[in-house]
Amino acid sequence: MKYEVKSQIMGFENTLSINFDKIDEMFATIRDSEQEDISFSLVNPYVLREYSFEIPLSIKVLLEINENSKLVVYNVVVIQDPLDTSCVNFLAPLIFNEENQTVAQVVLKQSDYPSLGLAESIKSFRE
């Protein structure tokens, strides 16, 4: 599904739209709509752990989020072999508003979310 990028995504600084492809309940990918060689793997954080954060008002406005919005949250994952050694960035979630096909990335302060890491191994949640 194609999404309009409403604020810069790290690594996708010049990207205006992305294609989001859900692989299964745990993994998905995003690709730049114009430059298909630019892509990231994503993971559904809720499959791995308890995960919550406050969406800043600026992102709520950009994505036109209201109390009835259908949102999906994913985090960038660096895939490794074996898969359980892959690392997840829990401090920069991507917020997808499925109702209007918009997406933005939130960059969280680690001081506000000390239990979340920048590069946490999937293995630490699967044991």
Buried (B, 14 or more C-beta within 10 A) or exposed (E): EEBBBBBEBEBBEEBEBBBBEBEEEBBBBBBBBEEEEBBBBBBBBBBBEEBEBEBBEEBBEBBEBEEEBEEBBBBBBEEEEEEEEBBBBBBBBBBBBBBEBBBBBBEBEEEEBEEBBEEBBBBEBEE
